[in-house]
Amino acid sequence: HKQNLDQSSQSGNDRFLTFLDNIPKQVSTLSAAVGDNDIYIKSLLTAIEHYDSATFMAELSALNNGAKSEIALPRQLLEALIRQNPIKKHFPTYCYNGTNCTYERRGAELSWDDLLNQTKPTFAEQAVICRELLEHKLFVPFLLGSPSQAGISFHNPLVCCLLIAHGTRVHLAQPPTLSDCTLLIFAMHFRSMNLMTAGEVEIVRNEMLWRLLCHCESGTITDPERITNRLANMEEELSRLTSLHWRAGVFRPELSRLFGNTFYHHFVEKRSVDGHTIKEYLKRNLSTRRFSDEQIREHLEHTSTLTSLDRSNLMLELMGKLYHKVPLAAVVQLREDGECQPYWPETFQAPPPIVEPGKLQGNDKDRIRELTLAVGQSYFRSPHLNRAQTILAEGSKPHYRTLHGLDHALRTQMAIGFLLDDHVLPKFHRPSKELLHKQPQLRELLPIAELYQDAVAEDEPKELRAAELFQRDMSSLQQYPNELIDLVARA
């Protein structure tokens, strides 16, 4: 048995070496560029840190010229830009007050005029860098935007607005408050400062209004009256903001500019319009690049496996599911437009475990042994897709399967075998006895299913994915009835 496990381990090592050898050129080029010309990447990070767009563009040009083909820029560049706090750079002693949507120091408010005039050069540098990174297909699917939930909207507003303008979805607290309108207010100012285009501001405005009016933690709001009530509350909050600014004698934002002239004329002034019409209008004008709810769910499940991300302490509910310590803004690399082929690690790791047909012709114990070895080699001694991506992005770590290694899976598998013995569960639980008598092959499939339950446990949400892989692999063997495989998968 030890020899078999050693062979399994060696198989995993060989497979991972093959995995590395099969990295396509557009990915391996970056690896070579970073290895041979790491100074360029460090220079890019330094330029971002110092808000120096000229140096950034010069170093990026040198990096591209030194590569044999167009490379995918590392995600850490956009992550570094997102972490910046340009307002704190200019006003280190001021703190954000979400109640009045102001920046204050010892009770004294910083006027929007002073804030925007002094930060405009810094925001302009950020705009150049951010747009270039987005052109290189770096993307943030999901952004925590509420200041009350450690969001990044109030300390790095221009980058947040540009991300949203290019398809990023934003999450806000429930219920929406004045502080959740921060990006809406900033976007209006950035347009007047020529830091954003009218089209970009319109996308930001529609995304923010959709999130503020038509979306909640369980998904899209279906009650039209609830949408109109939210609009009335939002109008009241923004009116309070304008009155505060008017009393302070500083720039007073008009409600029509905050909502947008079209939206304000059709839905704010005409209070007879129902919530369904508001929802349909905003839905039509959302960014075509934004992720669907299902894509966001997959994104959050994937980012939960990465260790290097800046995380909030927020427990987020999305479509009825809770996510713990959600990243503030996880960066991904978009695929080419129209690309239909699977992502390259998926292509490499797609085949099910290989089992020679002749080795499944023995008794049930022989079949369990052969399937255990095959599944162990494929899923426990080789890196999971998410784990492989983490290794490539963050480097290797001493231990990966700290809780669900093959030793744990085999112990659990033996426990299942013990429970299924005629003198244990079937003896004391009549329904189990009847089921095993009717479907004797369950004695083989249930221990194997237990391996799948642990195979993906530390790399992605295990229940659904484990069932999918189990059903795919067992069906490919053509050894067990499909209805029995389906029964175990659903169980």
C-alpha positions as CSV (number, residue, x, y, z in Angstrom):
1,H,0.0,0.0,0.0
2,K,2.9,2.4,0.8
3,Q,4.5,1.6,-2.5
4,N,1.2,2.4,-4.3
5,L,1.0,5.8,-2.4
6,D,4.6,6.5,-3.4
7,Q,3.8,5.8,-7.0
8,S,0.7,8.1,-6.6
9,S,2.9,10.9,-5.2
10,Q,5.4,10.5,-8.1
11,S,2.6,10.6,-10.6
12,G,1.4,13.9,-9.0
13,N,4.9,15.4,-9.3
14,D,5.2,14.3,-12.9
15,R,1.8,15.7,-13.7
16,F,2.6,19.1,-12.1
17,L,5.9,19.3,-14.1
18,T,3.8,18.6,-17.2
19,F,1.4,21.3,-16.1
20,L,4.2,23.8,-16.0
21,D,5.6,22.7,-19.4
22,N,2.1,23.2,-21.0
23,I,1.8,26.9,-20.0
24,P,1.0,28.7,-23.3
25,K,3.3,31.4,-24.7
26,Q,1.1,34.3,-23.7
27,V,1.5,33.2,-20.1
28,S,5.0,31.9,-20.1
29,T,6.3,35.0,-21.8
30,L,5.3,37.0,-18.7
31,S,7.0,34.5,-16.5
32,A,10.2,34.9,-18.5
33,A,9.8,38.7,-18.6
34,V,9.4,38.9,-14.9
35,G,12.3,36.5,-14.3
36,D,14.7,38.2,-16.7
37,N,13.5,41.8,-16.4
38,D,12.0,41.9,-13.0
39,I,13.3,45.5,-12.7
40,Y,10.5,46.6,-15.1
41,I,7.8,45.2,-12.9
42,K,9.3,46.8,-9.8
43,S,9.6,50.1,-11.7
44,L,6.0,49.9,-12.7
45,L,5.0,49.3,-9.0
46,T,7.2,52.2,-7.9
47,A,5.6,54.5,-10.5
48,I,2.2,53.5,-9.3
49,E,3.2,54.2,-5.7
50,H,4.4,57.7,-6.6
51,Y,1.5,58.5,-8.9
52,D,3.9,58.9,-11.8
53,S,2.1,58.0,-15.1
54,A,4.9,59.2,-17.4
55,T,7.4,56.8,-15.8
56,F,4.7,54.1,-15.8
57,M,4.1,54.4,-19.5
58,A,7.8,54.5,-20.3
59,E,8.6,51.4,-18.3
60,L,5.6,49.6,-19.7
61,S,6.7,50.4,-23.2
62,A,10.2,49.0,-22.4
63,L,8.7,45.8,-21.0
64,N,6.5,45.3,-24.0
65,N,9.5,45.9,-26.4
66,G,11.5,43.3,-24.5
67,A,8.9,40.6,-24.8
68,K,8.5,38.4,-27.8
69,S,4.7,38.7,-27.7
70,E,2.1,40.8,-26.0
71,I,2.1,39.8,-22.4
72,A,-0.5,39.7,-19.7
73,L,0.4,42.2,-17.0
74,P,0.5,40.8,-13.4
75,R,-2.6,41.5,-11.4
76,Q,-0.5,43.0,-8.6
77,L,-0.2,46.2,-10.6
78,L,-3.9,46.9,-10.5
79,E,-4.1,45.7,-6.9
80,A,-1.4,48.2,-6.0
81,L,-3.4,51.0,-7.7
82,I,-6.5,50.0,-5.8
83,R,-4.8,50.1,-2.5
84,Q,-3.8,53.8,-2.9
85,N,-5.3,56.6,-0.8
86,P,-4.8,59.8,-2.8
87,I,-7.0,61.8,-0.5
88,K,-4.9,60.8,2.6
89,K,-1.8,61.7,0.6
90,H,-2.9,65.3,0.4
91,F,-4.9,65.5,3.6
92,P,-3.3,63.1,6.1
93,T,-5.1,64.5,9.1
94,Y,-8.6,64.4,7.7
95,C,-11.1,61.5,8.2
96,Y,-14.1,60.6,6.3
97,N,-17.5,61.3,7.9
98,G,-20.1,59.1,6.2
99,T,-23.0,60.7,8.0
100,N,-22.6,64.0,6.1
101,C,-20.4,62.6,3.3
102,T,-17.6,65.0,4.2
103,Y,-13.9,64.9,5.2
104,E,-13.2,66.5,8.6
105,R,-10.5,67.3,11.1
106,R,-11.4,68.1,14.6
107,G,-14.9,69.0,13.6
108,A,-13.8,71.3,10.7
109,E,-15.0,70.3,7.3
110,L,-12.8,70.2,4.2
111,S,-14.6,71.9,1.4
112,W,-15.2,70.0,-1.9
113,D,-13.5,72.8,-3.7
114,D,-10.3,72.5,-1.7
115,L,-10.4,68.7,-1.9
116,L,-10.8,68.5,-5.6
117,N,-8.4,71.3,-6.5
118,Q,-5.5,69.9,-4.6
119,T,-6.1,66.2,-5.5
120,K,-6.8,66.8,-9.3
121,P,-3.2,66.3,-10.4
122,T,-2.9,63.1,-8.5
123,F,-6.3,61.8,-9.8
124,A,-5.1,62.7,-13.3
125,E,-2.0,60.5,-12.9
126,Q,-4.2,57.7,-11.6
127,A,-6.6,57.9,-14.5
128,V,-3.8,57.4,-17.1
129,I,-2.4,54.3,-15.2
130,C,-5.8,52.8,-14.5
131,R,-7.0,53.1,-18.1
132,E,-3.8,51.4,-19.3
133,L,-4.2,48.5,-16.9
134,L,-7.8,48.1,-18.0
135,E,-6.7,48.1,-21.6
136,H,-4.4,45.1,-20.8
137,K,-7.6,43.2,-19.7
138,L,-7.1,43.4,-16.0
139,F,-10.5,43.5,-14.4
140,V,-12.3,43.7,-11.1
141,P,-15.7,41.9,-11.2
142,F,-16.8,42.8,-7.7
143,L,-16.1,45.8,-5.5
144,L,-16.9,46.5,-1.9
145,G,-18.1,50.1,-2.1
146,S,-19.7,51.0,1.3
147,P,-17.5,53.1,3.6
148,S,-19.4,51.5,6.5
149,Q,-18.1,48.1,5.4
150,A,-14.5,49.0,5.0
151,G,-15.1,49.7,1.3
152,I,-12.6,51.7,-0.8
153,S,-14.9,54.2,-2.4
154,F,-14.1,57.1,0.0
155,H,-10.3,56.9,-0.1
156,N,-9.7,56.0,-3.7
157,P,-12.8,57.3,-5.6
158,L,-11.4,57.9,-9.1
159,V,-10.1,54.3,-9.5
160,C,-13.4,52.9,-8.2
161,C,-15.3,55.0,-10.7
162,L,-13.2,54.0,-13.6
163,L,-13.5,50.3,-12.6
164,I,-17.3,50.6,-12.5
165,A,-17.3,52.4,-15.8
166,H,-15.5,49.4,-17.3
167,G,-18.0,46.8,-15.9
168,T,-17.2,46.3,-12.2
169,R,-20.2,45.6,-10.0
170,V,-20.3,47.4,-6.6
171,H,-21.7,46.1,-3.3
172,L,-23.3,48.5,-0.9
173,A,-24.6,48.2,2.6
174,Q,-28.3,47.6,3.4
175,P,-30.2,49.8,3.5
176,P,-28.4,52.4,1.4
177,T,-27.4,55.6,3.2
178,L,-25.9,58.9,2.2
179,S,-22.3,57.5,2.5
180,D,-23.2,54.9,-0.1
181,C,-23.8,57.7,-2.6
182,T,-20.1,58.7,-2.3
183,L,-19.1,57.4,-5.8
184,L,-22.2,59.0,-7.3
185,I,-21.1,62.4,-6.0
186,F,-17.5,61.9,-7.0
187,A,-18.4,60.8,-10.5
188,M,-20.3,64.0,-11.1
189,H,-17.2,66.0,-9.9
190,F,-14.8,64.0,-12.0
191,R,-16.9,64.7,-15.1
192,S,-16.7,68.5,-14.5
193,M,-12.9,68.1,-14.0
194,N,-12.6,66.2,-17.4
195,L,-11.2,63.2,-15.6
196,M,-14.0,61.0,-16.9
197,T,-16.1,61.0,-20.0
198,A,-19.8,61.6,-20.1
199,G,-20.3,57.9,-21.2
200,E,-18.2,56.7,-18.3
201,V,-20.1,58.8,-15.8
202,E,-23.4,57.5,-17.2
203,I,-22.4,53.9,-16.6
204,V,-21.2,54.7,-13.1
205,R,-24.5,56.5,-12.4
206,N,-26.6,53.6,-13.7
207,E,-24.7,51.0,-11.8
208,M,-24.9,53.0,-8.6
209,L,-28.6,53.7,-9.0
210,W,-29.3,50.0,-9.8
211,R,-27.5,49.0,-6.7
212,L,-29.1,51.7,-4.5
213,L,-32.7,51.2,-5.8
214,C,-33.2,47.8,-7.4
215,H,-30.9,45.3,-5.7
216,C,-30.7,43.7,-2.3
217,E,-28.8,40.9,-0.6
218,S,-31.2,38.3,-1.9
219,G,-31.0,39.6,-5.5
220,T,-33.0,41.9,-7.7
221,I,-36.0,43.6,-6.0
222,T,-39.3,42.5,-7.5
223,D,-41.7,44.7,-5.5
224,P,-42.2,48.0,-7.5
225,E,-43.3,49.9,-4.4
226,R,-40.1,49.0,-2.6
227,I,-38.1,50.6,-5.5
228,T,-40.1,53.8,-5.5
229,N,-39.8,54.0,-1.7
230,R,-36.0,53.7,-2.0
231,L,-36.0,56.4,-4.6
232,A,-37.9,58.7,-2.3
233,N,-35.4,58.0,0.6
234,M,-32.5,58.5,-1.7
235,E,-33.8,61.9,-2.9
236,E,-34.3,62.9,0.7
237,E,-30.7,62.0,1.6
238,L,-29.2,63.8,-1.4
239,S,-31.4,66.8,-0.7
240,R,-30.0,66.9,2.8
241,L,-26.5,66.8,1.2
242,T,-27.2,69.7,-1.0
243,S,-28.6,71.8,1.9
244,L,-25.5,71.0,4.0
245,H,-23.2,72.2,1.2
246,W,-25.3,75.3,0.6
247,R,-25.1,76.2,4.3
248,A,-21.3,75.7,4.2
249,G,-21.1,78.2,1.3
250,V,-19.3,75.7,-1.0
251,F,-20.1,74.0,-4.3
252,R,-23.7,72.8,-4.3
253,P,-24.4,69.7,-6.4
254,E,-27.8,69.8,-8.2
255,L,-30.0,66.7,-7.9
256,S,-30.5,66.6,-11.6
257,R,-26.7,66.2,-12.1
258,L,-26.4,63.5,-9.5
259,F,-29.3,61.5,-10.9
260,G,-28.6,62.4,-14.5
261,N,-30.9,64.7,-16.4
262,T,-32.9,62.0,-18.1
263,F,-33.4,59.9,-15.0
264,Y,-34.3,62.9,-12.9
265,H,-36.8,64.3,-15.4
266,H,-38.6,61.0,-16.0
267,F,-38.5,59.4,-12.5
268,V,-37.8,62.0,-9.8
269,E,-39.9,64.9,-11.0
270,K,-42.7,62.6,-12.2
271,R,-43.5,60.8,-9.0
272,S,-46.3,58.8,-10.7
273,V,-43.8,56.5,-12.4
274,D,-43.9,52.9,-11.0
275,G,-40.8,51.0,-9.7
276,H,-41.0,48.4,-12.5
277,T,-40.4,51.2,-15.1
278,I,-37.4,52.5,-13.1
279,K,-35.9,49.0,-12.9
280,E,-36.3,48.3,-16.6
281,Y,-34.7,51.6,-17.5
282,L,-31.7,51.0,-15.3
283,K,-31.3,47.4,-16.4
284,R,-31.2,48.4,-20.1
285,N,-28.4,50.9,-19.4
286,L,-26.1,48.7,-17.3
287,S,-22.6,48.0,-18.6
288,T,-22.4,45.0,-21.0
289,R,-19.2,44.0,-19.4
290,R,-20.5,43.4,-15.9
291,F,-20.7,39.9,-14.5
292,S,-24.0,38.1,-14.0
293,D,-25.1,37.0,-10.5
294,E,-23.9,33.5,-11.3
295,Q,-20.5,34.7,-12.5
296,I,-20.1,36.8,-9.4
297,R,-20.9,33.7,-7.3
298,E,-18.2,31.7,-9.1
299,H,-15.8,34.7,-8.7
300,L,-16.4,34.9,-4.9
301,E,-16.0,31.1,-4.5
302,H,-12.7,31.2,-6.4
303,T,-11.2,34.2,-4.6
304,S,-12.0,32.5,-1.3
305,T,-9.1,30.1,-2.1
306,L,-6.5,32.8,-2.6
307,T,-4.4,33.9,0.3
308,S,-2.7,37.1,-0.7
309,L,-5.8,39.3,-1.2
310,D,-6.7,42.3,1.0
311,R,-9.9,41.1,2.8
312,S,-12.6,42.7,4.7
313,N,-14.2,41.3,7.8
314,L,-17.5,41.4,6.1
315,M,-19.9,38.5,5.9
316,L,-21.7,39.0,2.6
317,E,-24.9,37.4,1.6
318,L,-25.5,37.1,-2.2
319,M,-28.4,35.2,-3.7
320,G,-29.1,33.5,-0.4
321,K,-25.5,32.3,0.3
322,L,-23.1,33.7,2.8
323,Y,-19.4,34.5,2.0
324,H,-16.9,35.2,4.7
325,K,-14.0,37.7,4.6
326,V,-14.8,38.9,1.1
327,P,-11.9,40.6,-0.8
328,L,-12.2,44.3,-1.2
329,A,-11.5,44.1,-4.9
330,A,-10.0,40.9,-6.4
331,V,-8.3,41.4,-9.8
332,V,-8.7,38.9,-12.6
333,Q,-7.4,38.6,-16.2
334,L,-10.2,38.8,-18.8
335,R,-10.1,36.4,-21.7
336,E,-9.9,37.5,-25.3
337,D,-13.2,38.8,-26.8
338,G,-15.1,35.9,-28.3
339,E,-12.8,33.3,-26.8
340,C,-14.7,30.0,-26.4
341,Q,-11.9,27.6,-25.6
342,P,-11.6,26.7,-21.9
343,Y,-8.9,28.5,-19.9
344,W,-5.6,26.6,-20.3
345,P,-5.4,24.9,-16.9
346,E,-9.0,23.7,-17.4
347,T,-8.0,22.2,-20.7
348,F,-5.0,20.4,-19.1
349,Q,-6.9,19.2,-16.0
350,A,-10.2,18.4,-17.7
351,P,-9.9,14.6,-18.3
352,P,-11.2,12.2,-15.6
353,P,-8.9,9.8,-13.8
354,I,-7.5,7.0,-16.0
355,V,-8.4,3.5,-14.9
356,E,-7.5,0.5,-17.0
357,P,-10.7,-1.5,-17.8
358,G,-9.1,-4.8,-16.9
359,K,-8.4,-3.7,-13.4
360,L,-12.1,-3.2,-12.6
361,Q,-13.1,-6.8,-13.4
362,G,-12.2,-8.3,-10.0
363,N,-14.3,-8.3,-6.8
364,D,-15.6,-5.2,-5.1
365,K,-12.5,-4.8,-2.9
366,D,-10.2,-4.8,-6.0
367,R,-12.4,-2.2,-7.7
368,I,-12.4,0.1,-4.6
369,R,-8.6,-0.2,-4.4
370,E,-8.1,0.6,-8.1
371,L,-10.5,3.5,-8.0
372,T,-9.0,4.9,-4.8
373,L,-5.5,4.9,-6.4
374,A,-6.8,6.6,-9.6
375,V,-8.8,9.2,-7.8
376,G,-6.0,9.8,-5.3
377,Q,-3.5,10.3,-8.1
378,S,-5.8,12.6,-10.0
379,Y,-7.1,14.8,-7.2
380,F,-4.9,14.5,-4.2
381,R,-1.4,14.2,-5.6
382,S,-1.8,16.9,-8.3
383,P,-2.7,20.5,-7.8
384,H,-6.3,21.6,-8.1
385,L,-6.9,24.2,-10.8
386,N,-7.4,27.0,-8.3
387,R,-4.4,25.8,-6.3
388,A,-2.2,25.7,-9.4
389,Q,-3.2,29.3,-10.2
390,T,-2.3,30.3,-6.7
391,I,1.1,28.6,-6.9
392,L,1.8,30.4,-10.2
393,A,0.7,33.8,-8.7
394,E,2.0,33.5,-5.2
395,G,4.7,30.8,-5.2
396,S,4.7,27.5,-3.4
397,K,4.0,26.9,0.2
398,P,5.1,24.0,2.5
399,H,1.7,22.6,3.0
400,Y,-1.6,22.9,1.0
401,R,-3.9,20.2,2.2
402,T,-3.7,20.8,5.9
403,L,-7.1,19.4,6.8
404,H,-8.2,17.3,3.8
405,G,-5.1,15.4,2.7
406,L,-5.2,11.9,1.3
407,D,-4.5,10.5,4.8
408,H,-7.7,12.2,6.0
409,A,-9.7,11.0,3.0
410,L,-8.5,7.4,3.4
411,R,-9.4,7.4,7.1
412,T,-12.9,8.7,6.3
413,Q,-13.2,6.1,3.5
414,M,-12.4,3.3,6.0
415,A,-14.9,4.7,8.4
416,I,-17.6,4.5,5.6
417,G,-16.6,0.9,4.9
418,F,-16.9,0.1,8.6
419,L,-20.4,1.6,8.8
420,L,-21.5,-0.3,5.7
421,D,-20.5,-3.7,7.2
422,D,-23.4,-6.0,7.7
423,H,-22.8,-6.1,11.5
424,V,-22.9,-2.3,11.9
425,L,-25.4,0.1,10.2
426,P,-27.5,-2.5,8.3
427,K,-27.9,-4.5,11.5
428,F,-29.3,-1.5,13.4
429,H,-30.9,0.5,10.6
430,R,-33.4,-1.4,8.6
431,P,-33.8,1.1,5.7
432,S,-30.0,0.9,5.2
433,K,-30.2,-2.9,5.1
434,E,-33.0,-2.8,2.5
435,L,-31.2,-0.2,0.4
436,L,-27.9,-2.1,0.4
437,H,-29.7,-5.3,-0.4
438,K,-31.4,-3.7,-3.4
439,Q,-28.3,-1.8,-4.5
440,P,-25.2,-3.8,-3.4
441,Q,-22.9,-1.6,-5.6
442,L,-23.5,1.2,-3.1
443,R,-20.8,-0.5,-1.0
444,E,-18.3,0.5,-3.7
445,L,-19.6,3.9,-4.7
446,L,-20.1,5.4,-1.2
447,P,-16.4,5.0,-0.1
448,I,-15.3,6.4,-3.5
449,A,-17.7,9.3,-3.2
450,E,-16.1,10.1,0.2
451,L,-12.8,10.7,-1.6
452,Y,-14.5,13.2,-3.9
453,Q,-16.1,15.0,-0.9
454,D,-12.5,15.8,0.4
455,A,-10.8,16.1,-3.0
456,V,-11.8,19.8,-3.6
457,A,-12.5,20.8,0.0
458,E,-9.7,23.3,0.5
459,D,-9.8,24.8,-3.0
460,E,-13.5,25.4,-3.8
461,P,-17.0,24.9,-2.2
462,K,-16.9,21.1,-2.1
463,E,-20.5,19.8,-2.1
464,L,-21.7,20.7,-5.6
465,R,-18.3,20.4,-7.3
466,A,-17.5,17.1,-5.7
467,A,-20.9,15.7,-6.9
468,E,-20.2,17.0,-10.4
469,L,-16.8,15.4,-10.6
470,F,-18.0,12.1,-9.0
471,Q,-20.8,11.8,-11.5
472,R,-18.6,12.7,-14.5
473,D,-15.8,10.2,-13.6
474,M,-18.0,7.3,-12.5
475,S,-20.2,7.6,-15.6
476,S,-17.1,7.5,-17.9
477,L,-16.1,4.1,-16.4
478,Q,-19.3,2.5,-17.7
479,Q,-19.1,0.2,-14.7
480,Y,-22.1,1.3,-12.7
481,P,-25.8,2.1,-13.6
482,N,-26.3,5.8,-14.3
483,E,-29.3,6.0,-11.9
484,L,-27.2,4.7,-9.1
485,I,-24.4,7.2,-9.8
486,D,-27.0,9.9,-9.9
487,L,-28.4,8.8,-6.6
488,V,-25.0,9.0,-4.9
489,A,-24.2,12.3,-6.6
490,R,-27.4,13.9,-5.4
491,A,-27.0,12.4,-1.9
